[in-house]
């Protein structure tokens, strides 16, 4: 990163304390520097204490050129982004050789934070085959399509609630507390699911809905908690890669889920025990990680929130004030995440034709084999994202993802029938959807909100963006399901319906997914930037700055 001029305050770098009052004879230049220091801070000089240097970068308001419109970190900003020098030059410096201790700390952070995303993907993807396993037990009662949908969706509803609630709480009470609470909720929800028993007062499927909501609260809270902690504990040249590595644990979770389901289906004959083992295994990594989550509070939160806003009421007001000031950026991150998760449902429409092409059987064991193959296709995209995200740039990576998915969905819409007759090409197209999803917008939409917002509202803005994504998944599933069945008699696609009518509905969805990909591409160009906020790498004084509400109260 470029170095910033760090003017020192009067008195050999002594910062104003709570007990001091500003001198009435301070020059206008000094006053200007103090005013800027209340908002933005930069890294102190090598031999200076955090309180000894207040750093800022003068703002520069300008319009985007056509080149900047499509660019990433160093150029792709909006007019609002440059005001007051809020964002760092995001060009990544040459990576320094990592000390062994630093490398171990980096791996430690990734594993501890990544367990949340492993549990997230495991718990959300395990349920479809778990419900098939539960259906084998007649004592559980009938499993209707409506009940099956409700059980699956309750985790998403819980995730939305968790993302919003724990996002705000992370900025209000600190990252560390939320990091532990979300892990505890995820473990609790999984244990309750695995031990659920059919009762007269509440059927087992109704219990599963309640327990999956609790688990979803924990899983949802992991997004803002893990994102902010990883971002604030990483150096500038490691941050993008660390965040992508944490998010890539989502792919590990899917792969582990598919593998555990395969083992359970082939080795456990007891149908009452089979699904319980599959669920409880997903909570084991989180159980192991929760003891390592009692981390110190991040420096960024201590310096920029606890020290500046010890009054909880004013801290809460400042969260929403900061959110409002960053509304344009929030529209970019939340809107692009919403569009991405709507597109994810379009990807799932491939599944039926892909599994038919694999021809590995239609029973539970056959489904587990198919699931393992499909989830294996997702890993290359995650790995490539970790390797190249800082070289390509976060915004460019998101643009690549939307553009690639748009091409694939458009191609599938135009040539769906011929491609179904060419299994190898069809499987290749399916794998490419995973590639452009994970090596693209799926990773970038998580990473960007973790770096561009001020520390005072970073967790809240990340939680709102993530909640918009989950909402997009719900909207996409319900809207596209209607489009798929729009050509079937009475909008019901039963087994007796002509397959050509179903294919026609799927083709319509593919066209809409191509259009949504284009919208996501343009939305990213216009509203999204990926320049890291200064508060990530700048240390603030451990006293309230002159002119702040806390200083006036003192």
GIZI-V306753 format. One record per helix or strand. SS is the DSSP state (hx for helix, st for strand). FROM is the first residue (numbers start at 1). TO is the last residue. Records with the same first field share a line. If there is no record, write none. Layout:
BEGIN
SS: FROM-TO + FROM-TO
END
This chain:
BEGIN
hx: 28-37 + 66-69 + 79-85 + 100-135 + 138-140 + 145-173 + 175-194 + 204-232 + 236-267 + 271-292 + 299-306 + 312-325 + 327-348 + 350-358 + 364-376 + 379-392 + 394-420 + 423-452 + 455-484 + 489-491 + 499-527 + 534-536 + 549-553
st: 87-87 + 533-533
END
